[in-house]
Structure formats: C-alpha cells, structure tokens
Amino acid sequence: MQMSLDKKTAEFYDRLKTQLEGDTSWPSLYLYKFIVPASNKKITEIESVFDGTNAEISTRDSSKGTYTSLSIKVILDSPEAVIQKYIEVSKVEGVISL
C-alpha cells in the first residue's frame, strides 16, 4: 500500500484486497460506483482514469441536478488494479466512492 494513504484508508483497501482475493477469480468484471458534484470537469476527470480499459460508463444526474452518479463496469486483472483505480479516482475533489 502507498505510504501517502492515511491509516484508516489503508486498512479499508487491505480489507477490500483480501475480500477480492477470496471471492473473485481474476481477471474479472468489477463495478465501481461514484458520486460527484454535477460538473462535466469532474466527470471527465473520473472517466479519464479508465481511458484505455474499455470500461462501460453510465451517468445519472440527481433529481435536483446537484450531483451525478457514475457506474463504471470494467474488466481488471487483479485486486491491486481495482484498488489502484479507487486511489486514482479519490484524487478528484468531492468524489464519493460507494
């Protein structure tokens, strides 16, 4: 794990990695869900994390239009690859990972 992650975040990713190793055969389809403040710039930033992965990305605006949810289905090679994408997306300001 990267040293720049705080302890709680690192523990979360360690648990996720263990879970993914235990119940998934790799490569595998993984579904990410994120919520961001409605902003084309933020949506584009998240989409760019998945450039070149053949990810299937769908977006839906909240009823008031203040937030956008993104569902991203992508085939990845390992639990480490899943976690790496979460870390990259977490750099987008205001993003919430579900």
ABEGO torsion letter per residue (X at the ends): XBAABBAAAAAAAAAAAAAAAAABBOBBBBBBBBBBBBBAAAAAAAAAAABGAGBBBBBBBBAAGABBBBBBBBBBABAAAAAAAAAAAAABBGBBBX
